Amino acid sequence: MKLRRFCVLGLSVLCGVGMTLGVAGCIKAVSKLTTACGIAIDGSGSSSSTNGFNADQSIEQTVVPFLNKEDCRRVAFAPITDASQGSKCQPPTIDIDPDLGGNVDVRLARGKRRQDVLAAATELLKCIRADKPKGTDVLGGLSLLATRHPEGAGQYKLLVISDFLEEGPNGVLAKKDLHTEADRKKVMDQMGTRIPDLTGADMAVVGFGKLLSADARKYPDFNAFWNELLRNRAHCASVHLFNATATIAPA
């Protein structure tokens, strides 16, 4: 192996091929991150930490683990509010692994930028809440993630922090009749082009149906509705609870 000699603070340091020099000495080269990711944050009234699904805690506990797990490079954001696509709360995409050049500790730089993503998600929640939304346009937020698909290789990885209690232009989902497959199809047909194209995406969800989960009558139908919509209409390749193997609607 060829070695290159450097002098760091008066010390002679040998670095091999595939290694660069950092402040603490030789740093092993690492491969670039390539995954395109998206994060949607629900800041509607049900996001409360006292009587909702606790979006604050969900963001703190899941955003950075999600970024690490999926090897996210570029991360797009979307608000879920009463009018998601028209919201003023629209953070820019963050590149976790830009081409920095020079003698930079890539792992430290990535860690700092993952914290930047966490901070952006936290600020997005604050921004949404400041507008005091009177509804929950889940489909609008998902549509933003569809159109903001960052450049990247492989599967689009999504983290959606929401209870999915849609209250948008098509009314309050929890008040709809979703009991049969035909009932659910009728509601989806009414939503029409509002349903985004997320073909091939992998969606991890946090907070899903939390306020309905204790309702043995409503929750199974609500569960089935979103599983059918996200898989059959939005064409997600997989939908699951974050850090879990079960699908949203267990068979």
SEBADO-93192 format. One record per residue: residue in one letter; x, z, y of N, C-alpha, C in turn. Coordinates in nm, 3 decimals. Layout:
PT code      nX      nZ      nY     caX     caZ     caY      cX      cZ      cY
PT    a       X       Z       Y       X       Z       Y       X       Z       Y
...
end
This chain:
PT code      nX      nZ      nY     caX     caZ     caY      cX      cZ      cY
PT    m   0.085   0.000  -0.119   0.000   0.000   0.000   0.088   0.000   0.124
PT    k   0.055  -0.085   0.219   0.130  -0.090   0.342   0.093   0.029   0.429
PT    l   0.194   0.090   0.492   0.170   0.204   0.577   0.212   0.172   0.718
PT    r   0.134   0.227   0.812   0.170   0.212   0.953   0.200   0.350   1.007
PT    r   0.309   0.361   1.086   0.351   0.490   1.138   0.304   0.504   1.283
PT    f   0.240   0.616   1.312   0.194   0.646   1.447   0.249   0.782   1.487
PT    c   0.254   0.806   1.615   0.295   0.937   1.663   0.176   1.002   1.733
PT    v   0.131   1.116   1.682   0.018   1.187   1.740   0.063   1.326   1.780
PT    l   0.061   1.352   1.909   0.102   1.483   1.962   0.237   1.526   1.905
PT    g   0.330   1.428   1.900   0.465   1.457   1.855   0.482   1.459   1.704
PT    l   0.372   1.434   1.628   0.381   1.434   1.482   0.383   1.291   1.431
PT    s   0.462   1.267   1.329   0.467   1.135   1.267   0.357   1.127   1.163
PT    v   0.268   1.027   1.174   0.153   1.014   1.085   0.156   0.878   1.018
PT    l   0.134   0.875   0.887   0.127   0.750   0.814  -0.017   0.717   0.780
PT    c  -0.062   0.598   0.818  -0.197   0.553   0.786  -0.188   0.429   0.700
PT    g  -0.265   0.427   0.591  -0.267   0.313   0.502  -0.367   0.207   0.544
PT    v  -0.364   0.093   0.474  -0.459  -0.014   0.498  -0.600   0.039   0.472
PT    g  -0.696   0.003   0.558  -0.832   0.051   0.543  -0.853   0.185   0.612
PT    m  -0.751   0.231   0.686  -0.764   0.356   0.758  -0.727   0.333   0.903
PT    t  -0.791   0.410   0.994  -0.758   0.401   1.135  -0.715   0.538   1.184
PT    l  -0.658   0.540   1.302  -0.604   0.665   1.354  -0.706   0.729   1.447
PT    g  -0.737   0.854   1.423  -0.826   0.930   1.510  -0.750   1.045   1.572
PT    v  -0.821   1.126   1.650  -0.756   1.238   1.718  -0.695   1.334   1.617
PT    a  -0.763   1.351   1.502  -0.714   1.447   1.403  -0.623   1.382   1.300
PT    g  -0.590   1.258   1.317  -0.504   1.190   1.220  -0.570   1.066   1.166
PT    c  -0.545   1.035   1.037  -0.596   0.914   0.977  -0.743   0.929   0.938
PT    i  -0.823   0.828   0.970  -0.966   0.829   0.938  -0.995   0.712   0.845
PT    k  -1.054   0.740   0.732  -1.085   0.635   0.636  -1.193   0.542   0.691
PT    a  -1.171   0.413   0.679  -1.269   0.315   0.727  -1.397   0.327   0.646
PT    v  -1.511   0.308   0.713  -1.641   0.314   0.645  -1.716   0.184   0.670
PT    s  -1.801   0.148   0.576  -1.877   0.023   0.590  -1.986   0.040   0.694
PT    k  -2.027  -0.069   0.756  -2.128  -0.067   0.860  -2.265  -0.036   0.802
PT    l  -2.345   0.036   0.879  -2.486   0.055   0.845  -2.560  -0.076   0.875
PT    t  -2.665  -0.105   0.797  -2.734  -0.233   0.816  -2.887  -0.221   0.817
PT    t  -2.943  -0.106   0.781  -3.088  -0.095   0.762  -3.163  -0.091   0.894
PT    a  -3.270  -0.169   0.903  -3.360  -0.166   1.018  -3.466  -0.059   0.993
PT    c  -3.488   0.028   1.092  -3.582   0.139   1.076  -3.676   0.148   1.196
PT    g  -3.788   0.213   1.173  -3.885   0.235   1.280  -3.947   0.373   1.266
PT    i  -3.974   0.437   1.380  -4.036   0.569   1.380  -4.156   0.568   1.473
PT    a  -4.272   0.609   1.422  -4.393   0.622   1.503  -4.428   0.770   1.513
PT    i  -4.462   0.813   1.633  -4.494   0.953   1.660  -4.636   0.964   1.715
PT    d  -4.716   1.047   1.651  -4.853   1.073   1.693  -4.854   1.196   1.783
PT    g  -4.895   1.177   1.910  -4.900   1.288   2.005  -5.042   1.321   2.047
PT    s  -5.139   1.281   1.968  -5.279   1.311   2.001  -5.306   1.460   1.985
PT    g  -5.429   1.501   2.014  -5.463   1.643   2.010  -5.437   1.709   1.877
PT    s  -5.450   1.634   1.768  -5.431   1.693   1.635  -5.284   1.713   1.600
PT    s  -5.194   1.680   1.693  -5.050   1.700   1.667  -5.006   1.842   1.700
PT    s  -5.096   1.923   1.745  -5.066   2.059   1.789  -4.999   2.142   1.680
PT    s  -4.915   2.235   1.723  -4.848   2.324   1.628  -4.937   2.442   1.589
PT    t  -5.045   2.464   1.663  -5.132   2.579   1.634  -5.252   2.541   1.550
PT    n  -5.314   2.427   1.579  -5.433   2.390   1.502  -5.432   2.243   1.459
PT    g  -5.311   2.190   1.443  -5.297   2.051   1.402  -5.192   2.036   1.293
PT    f  -5.132   1.916   1.285  -5.034   1.892   1.179  -4.891   1.925   1.221
PT    n  -4.875   1.979   1.343  -4.746   2.028   1.393  -4.641   1.918   1.401
PT    a  -4.662   1.826   1.493  -4.569   1.714   1.511  -4.431   1.762   1.554
PT    d  -4.425   1.868   1.633  -4.296   1.919   1.680  -4.206   1.956   1.562
PT    q  -4.259   2.034   1.472  -4.183   2.076   1.355  -4.150   1.959   1.264
PT    s  -4.246   1.867   1.249  -4.224   1.750   1.164  -4.109   1.665   1.214
PT    i  -4.103   1.646   1.345  -3.993   1.569   1.404  -3.860   1.638   1.377
PT    e  -3.856   1.767   1.405  -3.731   1.844   1.390  -3.682   1.843   1.246
PT    q  -3.773   1.848   1.151  -3.735   1.862   1.011  -3.714   1.730   0.938
PT    t  -3.765   1.620   0.990  -3.761   1.497   0.912  -3.684   1.380   0.973
PT    v  -3.670   1.373   1.105  -3.611   1.254   1.166  -3.467   1.231   1.120
PT    v  -3.381   1.328   1.137  -3.240   1.309   1.099  -3.225   1.291   0.948
PT    p  -3.293   1.371   0.863  -3.286   1.345   0.719  -3.332   1.204   0.682
PT    f  -3.433   1.153   0.750  -3.479   1.016   0.726  -3.370   0.915   0.761
PT    l  -3.308   0.932   0.875  -3.201   0.840   0.918  -3.086   0.841   0.819
PT    n  -3.049   0.959   0.772  -2.940   0.971   0.675  -2.977   0.909   0.541
PT    k  -3.097   0.940   0.494  -3.140   0.893   0.363  -3.146   0.741   0.357
PT    e  -3.195   0.679   0.464  -3.216   0.534   0.463  -3.098   0.455   0.520
PT    d  -2.992   0.522   0.562  -2.876   0.454   0.622  -2.919   0.365   0.739
PT    c  -3.005   0.421   0.825  -3.058   0.342   0.938  -2.949   0.302   1.035
PT    r  -2.953   0.177   1.076  -2.862   0.129   1.181  -2.937   0.124   1.315
PT    r  -3.033   0.033   1.327  -3.112   0.022   1.450  -3.249   0.085   1.427
PT    v  -3.295   0.164   1.525  -3.419   0.239   1.510  -3.512   0.205   1.626
PT    a  -3.628   0.148   1.593  -3.732   0.120   1.692  -3.830   0.237   1.695
PT    f  -3.900   0.250   1.808  -3.996   0.359   1.825  -4.133   0.304   1.861
PT    a  -4.236   0.383   1.830  -4.372   0.348   1.871  -4.452   0.475   1.893
PT    p  -4.530   0.480   2.002  -4.619   0.594   2.023  -4.750   0.572   1.949
PT    i  -4.811   0.680   1.905  -4.949   0.677   1.858  -5.028   0.765   1.953
PT    t  -5.109   0.700   2.033  -5.185   0.769   2.137  -5.325   0.708   2.139
PT    d  -5.401   0.727   2.247  -5.536   0.669   2.248  -5.534   0.519   2.275
PT    a  -5.424   0.470   2.329  -5.407   0.326   2.351  -5.259   0.296   2.331
PT    s  -5.217   0.294   2.207  -5.075   0.293   2.173  -4.999   0.177   2.238
PT    q  -5.055   0.058   2.231  -4.983  -0.060   2.281  -4.974  -0.064   2.432
PT    g  -5.064   0.004   2.499  -5.062   0.007   2.645  -4.997   0.131   2.702
PT    s  -4.946   0.217   2.616  -4.886   0.343   2.661  -4.759   0.318   2.741
PT    k  -4.735   0.405   2.839  -4.610   0.397   2.916  -4.494   0.458   2.838
PT    c  -4.523   0.524   2.727  -4.421   0.594   2.649  -4.363   0.499   2.544
PT    q  -4.260   0.427   2.581  -4.204   0.323   2.494  -4.052   0.329   2.496
PT    p  -3.991   0.417   2.416  -3.844   0.429   2.415  -3.779   0.300   2.364
PT    p  -3.659   0.271   2.411  -3.587   0.153   2.361  -3.530   0.178   2.222
PT    t  -3.500   0.070   2.154  -3.435   0.078   2.023  -3.296   0.140   2.038
PT    i  -3.258   0.222   1.942  -3.126   0.286   1.943  -3.043   0.232   1.827
PT    d  -2.920   0.192   1.857  -2.826   0.146   1.756  -2.736   0.263   1.717
PT    i  -2.749   0.309   1.594  -2.671   0.424   1.547  -2.526   0.387   1.518
PT    d  -2.501   0.260   1.489  -2.367   0.219   1.446  -2.320   0.094   1.520
PT    p  -2.310   0.101   1.653  -2.264  -0.017   1.728  -2.116  -0.044   1.704
PT    d  -2.071  -0.161   1.743  -1.930  -0.196   1.729  -1.853  -0.128   1.842
PT    l  -1.788  -0.018   1.811  -1.721   0.062   1.913  -1.577   0.019   1.936
PT    g  -1.511  -0.027   1.828  -1.372  -0.067   1.842  -1.282   0.054   1.865
PT    g  -1.152   0.028   1.870  -1.057   0.135   1.895  -1.050   0.236   1.783
PT    n  -0.987   0.347   1.811  -0.967   0.451   1.711  -1.076   0.557   1.724
PT    v  -1.194   0.524   1.671  -1.310   0.611   1.684  -1.346   0.667   1.547
PT    d  -1.379   0.794   1.540  -1.428   0.855   1.417  -1.574   0.811   1.402
PT    v  -1.597   0.714   1.316  -1.729   0.652   1.303  -1.834   0.755   1.261
PT    r  -1.799   0.842   1.171  -1.896   0.940   1.121  -1.942   1.033   1.232
PT    l  -1.849   1.076   1.316  -1.886   1.162   1.428  -1.974   1.087   1.527
PT    a  -1.940   0.960   1.552  -2.019   0.879   1.645  -2.161   0.859   1.593
PT    r  -2.173   0.832   1.463  -2.306   0.816   1.405  -2.387   0.945   1.414
PT    g  -2.322   1.057   1.388  -2.391   1.186   1.396  -2.447   1.211   1.535
PT    k  -2.367   1.176   1.636  -2.412   1.192   1.775  -2.532   1.103   1.803
PT    r  -2.528   0.982   1.755  -2.639   0.889   1.782  -2.764   0.923   1.702
PT    r  -2.748   0.983   1.587  -2.867   1.032   1.514  -2.934   1.144   1.593
PT    q  -2.853   1.226   1.658  -2.910   1.328   1.744  -2.979   1.265   1.866
PT    d  -2.927   1.152   1.912  -2.993   1.079   2.021  -3.130   1.029   1.977
PT    v  -3.140   0.983   1.851  -3.270   0.939   1.798  -3.366   1.057   1.792
PT    l  -3.319   1.171   1.745  -3.402   1.291   1.740  -3.450   1.329   1.879
PT    a  -3.361   1.323   1.976  -3.399   1.357   2.113  -3.502   1.258   2.168
PT    a  -3.485   1.130   2.135  -3.580   1.028   2.182  -3.717   1.050   2.120
PT    a  -3.722   1.087   1.992  -3.849   1.114   1.926  -3.918   1.235   1.988
PT    t  -3.840   1.338   2.020  -3.894   1.458   2.083  -3.949   1.426   2.222
PT    e  -3.875   1.347   2.298  -3.920   1.309   2.432  -4.043   1.218   2.425
PT    l  -4.050   1.134   2.322  -4.167   1.048   2.305  -4.292   1.134   2.285
PT    l  -4.282   1.237   2.203  -4.396   1.326   2.181  -4.438   1.393   2.312
PT    k  -4.342   1.440   2.390  -4.373   1.504   2.517  -4.442   1.407   2.612
PT    c  -4.394   1.284   2.615  -4.450   1.182   2.703  -4.596   1.153   2.667
PT    i  -4.622   1.139   2.538  -4.759   1.112   2.493  -4.852   1.227   2.531
PT    r  -4.809   1.348   2.503  -4.893   1.465   2.531  -4.920   1.482   2.680
PT    a  -4.825   1.442   2.763  -4.844   1.454   2.908  -4.962   1.372   2.956
PT    d  -4.994   1.263   2.884  -5.108   1.179   2.921  -5.240   1.230   2.864
PT    k  -5.234   1.336   2.784  -5.353   1.398   2.725  -5.446   1.295   2.660
PT    p  -5.398   1.228   2.556  -5.478   1.122   2.493  -5.608   1.176   2.435
PT    k  -5.712   1.093   2.445  -5.844   1.131   2.397  -5.879   1.060   2.266
PT    g  -5.783   0.999   2.204  -5.805   0.931   2.077  -5.675   0.916   2.002
PT    t  -5.680   0.846   1.890  -5.562   0.827   1.805  -5.562   0.684   1.753
PT    d  -5.489   0.598   1.821  -5.482   0.456   1.783  -5.366   0.436   1.686
PT    v  -5.387   0.475   1.561  -5.282   0.464   1.460  -5.244   0.318   1.439
PT    l  -5.342   0.231   1.427  -5.313   0.090   1.402  -5.234   0.028   1.516
PT    g  -5.261   0.070   1.639  -5.184   0.019   1.752  -5.038   0.058   1.744
PT    g  -5.013   0.182   1.703  -4.874   0.227   1.687  -4.803   0.152   1.576
PT    l  -4.872   0.130   1.464  -4.812   0.055   1.354  -4.787  -0.090   1.392
PT    s  -4.875  -0.145   1.475  -4.857  -0.283   1.522  -4.731  -0.295   1.607
PT    l  -4.704  -0.191   1.688  -4.581  -0.192   1.767  -4.458  -0.192   1.677
PT    l  -4.461  -0.113   1.572  -4.347  -0.114   1.479  -4.331  -0.250   1.413
PT    a  -4.442  -0.317   1.385  -4.435  -0.451   1.324  -4.368  -0.550   1.418
PT    t  -4.402  -0.546   1.546  -4.347  -0.643   1.641  -4.207  -0.605   1.688
PT    r  -4.168  -0.480   1.669  -4.037  -0.433   1.714  -3.935  -0.425   1.601
PT    h  -3.963  -0.487   1.492  -3.873  -0.485   1.376  -3.731  -0.518   1.422
PT    p  -3.639  -0.422   1.419  -3.502  -0.449   1.466  -3.428  -0.542   1.370
PT    e  -3.319  -0.598   1.421  -3.232  -0.678   1.334  -3.173  -0.586   1.227
PT    g  -3.167  -0.635   1.105  -3.110  -0.555   0.998  -3.128  -0.622   0.864
PT    a  -3.057  -0.571   0.767  -3.063  -0.627   0.632  -3.153  -0.541   0.544
PT    g  -3.210  -0.605   0.441  -3.288  -0.530   0.343  -3.426  -0.492   0.393
PT    q  -3.483  -0.391   0.330  -3.620  -0.349   0.355  -3.633  -0.273   0.486
PT    y  -3.742  -0.300   0.558  -3.774  -0.229   0.681  -3.823  -0.089   0.642
PT    k  -3.755   0.015   0.690  -3.787   0.152   0.655  -3.859   0.220   0.772
PT    l  -3.976   0.277   0.744  -4.058   0.336   0.849  -4.082   0.484   0.822
PT    l  -4.082   0.561   0.929  -4.122   0.701   0.925  -4.238   0.716   1.022
PT    v  -4.354   0.754   0.971  -4.473   0.770   1.055  -4.516   0.915   1.051
PT    i  -4.504   0.982   1.166  -4.542   1.122   1.177  -4.680   1.127   1.241
PT    s  -4.782   1.141   1.156  -4.921   1.134   1.202  -5.013   1.186   1.093
PT    d  -5.130   1.236   1.132  -5.230   1.273   1.033  -5.320   1.155   0.996
PT    f  -5.303   1.041   1.067  -5.375   0.917   1.039  -5.526   0.929   1.063
PT    l  -5.566   1.025   1.147  -5.707   1.037   1.182  -5.740   0.938   1.293
PT    e  -5.752   0.814   1.255  -5.775   0.703   1.348  -5.901   0.726   1.432
PT    e  -5.883   0.720   1.565  -5.995   0.722   1.659  -5.965   0.617   1.764
PT    g  -5.984   0.491   1.727  -5.949   0.380   1.813  -6.070   0.296   1.851
PT    p  -6.046   0.170   1.883  -6.153   0.080   1.925  -6.266   0.064   1.823
PT    n  -6.237   0.090   1.697  -6.339   0.076   1.593  -6.409   0.208   1.559
PT    g  -6.390   0.309   1.645  -6.459   0.436   1.625  -6.375   0.540   1.553
PT    v  -6.443   0.647   1.515  -6.378   0.761   1.450  -6.380   0.741   1.299
PT    l  -6.262   0.724   1.242  -6.255   0.693   1.098  -6.317   0.803   1.013
PT    a  -6.296   0.928   1.052  -6.346   1.040   0.971  -6.499   1.042   0.962
PT    k  -6.566   0.970   1.052  -6.713   0.965   1.052  -6.767   0.842   0.978
PT    k  -6.677   0.756   0.932  -6.719   0.635   0.861  -6.750   0.668   0.715
PT    d  -6.835   0.586   0.657  -6.863   0.597   0.514  -6.753   0.522   0.439
PT    l  -6.670   0.596   0.368  -6.555   0.539   0.296  -6.565   0.565   0.146
PT    h  -6.684   0.596   0.100  -6.699   0.646  -0.037  -6.667   0.542  -0.144
PT    t  -6.712   0.420  -0.125  -6.688   0.318  -0.226  -6.586   0.216  -0.175
PT    e  -6.533   0.138  -0.268  -6.438   0.033  -0.228  -6.504  -0.066  -0.134
PT    a  -6.632  -0.095  -0.156  -6.705  -0.187  -0.069  -6.721  -0.128   0.071
PT    d  -6.747   0.003   0.079  -6.757   0.071   0.209  -6.625   0.060   0.284
PT    r  -6.517   0.085   0.214  -6.385   0.081   0.278  -6.350  -0.060   0.322
PT    k  -6.385  -0.158   0.241  -6.359  -0.298   0.277  -6.434  -0.336   0.404
PT    k  -6.557  -0.287   0.417  -6.636  -0.318   0.536  -6.569  -0.266   0.662
PT    v  -6.517  -0.142   0.656  -6.449  -0.084   0.772  -6.321  -0.163   0.803
PT    m  -6.245  -0.200   0.701  -6.123  -0.278   0.722  -6.154  -0.414   0.783
PT    d  -6.261  -0.476   0.738  -6.302  -0.605   0.793  -6.334  -0.592   0.943
PT    q  -6.394  -0.481   0.982  -6.425  -0.458   1.123  -6.297  -0.442   1.205
PT    m  -6.195  -0.386   1.145  -6.067  -0.369   1.214  -5.996  -0.502   1.232
PT    g  -6.017  -0.594   1.140  -5.969  -0.732   1.154  -5.823  -0.744   1.190
PT    t  -5.796  -0.814   1.300  -5.659  -0.845   1.340  -5.585  -0.724   1.396
PT    r  -5.653  -0.611   1.410  -5.583  -0.490   1.453  -5.491  -0.437   1.344
PT    i  -5.516  -0.476   1.221  -5.430  -0.432   1.110  -5.299  -0.510   1.117
PT    p  -5.186  -0.442   1.127  -5.057  -0.511   1.144  -5.005  -0.573   1.016
PT    d  -4.913  -0.665   1.032  -4.843  -0.724   0.917  -4.711  -0.650   0.899
PT    l  -4.705  -0.568   0.796  -4.583  -0.492   0.765  -4.530  -0.532   0.628
PT    t  -4.536  -0.661   0.602  -4.499  -0.714   0.471  -4.362  -0.665   0.425
PT    g  -4.362  -0.603   0.308  -4.237  -0.560   0.246  -4.182  -0.428   0.293
PT    a  -4.246  -0.365   0.393  -4.192  -0.240   0.448  -4.212  -0.123   0.353
PT    d  -4.122  -0.026   0.365  -4.134   0.101   0.294  -4.173   0.206   0.398
PT    m  -4.290   0.268   0.379  -4.341   0.363   0.478  -4.342   0.505   0.423
PT    a  -4.271   0.594   0.490  -4.275   0.736   0.459  -4.362   0.804   0.564
PT    v  -4.453   0.890   0.521  -4.545   0.953   0.614  -4.530   1.105   0.611
PT    v  -4.555   1.167   0.727  -4.549   1.312   0.741  -4.673   1.357   0.816
PT    g  -4.746   1.454   0.760  -4.865   1.506   0.825  -4.993   1.437   0.782
PT    f  -4.982   1.343   0.690  -5.096   1.260   0.650  -5.217   1.344   0.606
PT    g  -5.331   1.322   0.676  -5.458   1.383   0.637  -5.459   1.535   0.632
PT    k  -5.368   1.599   0.704  -5.354   1.744   0.690  -5.484   1.817   0.722
PT    l  -5.554   1.774   0.826  -5.675   1.844   0.866  -5.793   1.814   0.774
PT    l  -5.779   1.714   0.689  -5.885   1.680   0.594  -5.852   1.721   0.451
PT    s  -5.729   1.762   0.429  -5.682   1.783   0.292  -5.760   1.890   0.216
PT    a  -5.823   1.983   0.290  -5.899   2.089   0.223  -6.045   2.049   0.198
PT    d  -6.082   1.931   0.246  -6.220   1.884   0.229  -6.229   1.799   0.102
PT    a  -6.276   1.859  -0.005  -6.280   1.791  -0.135  -6.375   1.672  -0.134
PT    r  -6.464   1.665  -0.037  -6.558   1.552  -0.032  -6.500   1.433   0.045
PT    k  -6.435   1.461   0.159  -6.389   1.353   0.246  -6.248   1.304   0.213
PT    y  -6.160   1.396   0.175  -6.019   1.360   0.164  -5.991   1.248   0.063
PT    p  -6.048   1.251  -0.057  -6.017   1.143  -0.152  -6.053   1.004  -0.099
PT    d  -6.164   0.993  -0.027  -6.204   0.864   0.028  -6.112   0.821   0.143
PT    f  -6.076   0.917   0.228  -5.981   0.892   0.337  -5.847   0.847   0.281
PT    n  -5.802   0.914   0.177  -5.678   0.884   0.109  -5.679   0.741   0.054
PT    a  -5.787   0.709  -0.015  -5.800   0.576  -0.076  -5.804   0.467   0.030
PT    f  -5.872   0.496   0.142  -5.882   0.397   0.250  -5.744   0.356   0.300
PT    w  -5.662   0.453   0.335  -5.531   0.420   0.391  -5.438   0.358   0.286
PT    n  -5.449   0.402   0.164  -5.367   0.341   0.060  -5.401   0.194   0.044
PT    e  -5.530   0.163   0.044  -5.575   0.023   0.029  -5.540  -0.059   0.153
PT    l  -5.558   0.000   0.271  -5.526  -0.075   0.393  -5.377  -0.106   0.404
PT    l  -5.295  -0.004   0.384  -5.151  -0.022   0.404  -5.090  -0.113   0.297
PT    r  -5.141  -0.104   0.176  -5.085  -0.186   0.068  -5.146  -0.326   0.063
PT    n  -5.278  -0.333   0.073  -5.345  -0.462   0.049  -5.368  -0.544   0.175
PT    r  -5.379  -0.477   0.290  -5.403  -0.550   0.416  -5.276  -0.561   0.501
PT    a  -5.204  -0.450   0.515  -5.079  -0.453   0.592  -4.962  -0.499   0.507
PT    h  -4.979  -0.498   0.374  -4.881  -0.549   0.278  -4.750  -0.470   0.275
PT    c  -4.761  -0.338   0.295  -4.643  -0.253   0.273  -4.606  -0.257   0.125
PT    a  -4.478  -0.259   0.098  -4.433  -0.258  -0.041  -4.452  -0.122  -0.104
PT    s  -4.437  -0.017  -0.026  -4.455   0.119  -0.077  -4.495   0.212   0.037
PT    v  -4.577   0.309   0.005  -4.623   0.410   0.100  -4.617   0.544   0.029
PT    h  -4.550   0.641   0.088  -4.530   0.768   0.018  -4.507   0.879   0.118
PT    l  -4.527   1.001   0.072  -4.495   1.116   0.153  -4.344   1.123   0.169
PT    f  -4.297   1.162   0.285  -4.154   1.166   0.307  -4.086   1.261   0.210
PT    n  -3.981   1.211   0.149  -3.901   1.290   0.056  -3.979   1.327  -0.069
PT    a  -4.078   1.248  -0.101  -4.157   1.271  -0.222  -4.175   1.139  -0.295
PT    t  -4.207   1.145  -0.421  -4.222   1.023  -0.501  -4.368   0.980  -0.513
PT    a  -4.461   1.070  -0.482  -4.602   1.037  -0.497  -4.648   0.941  -0.388
PT    t  -4.737   0.849  -0.421  -4.798   0.763  -0.321  -4.901   0.845  -0.244
PT    i  -4.948   0.791  -0.133  -5.047   0.863  -0.052  -5.170   0.893  -0.136
PT    a  -5.217   0.795  -0.209  -5.339   0.814  -0.288  -5.304   0.823  -0.435
PT    p  -5.284   0.943  -0.487  -5.249   0.957  -0.627  -5.359   0.904  -0.717
PT    a  -5.322   0.835  -0.825  -5.422   0.776  -0.914  -5.495   0.886  -0.990
end
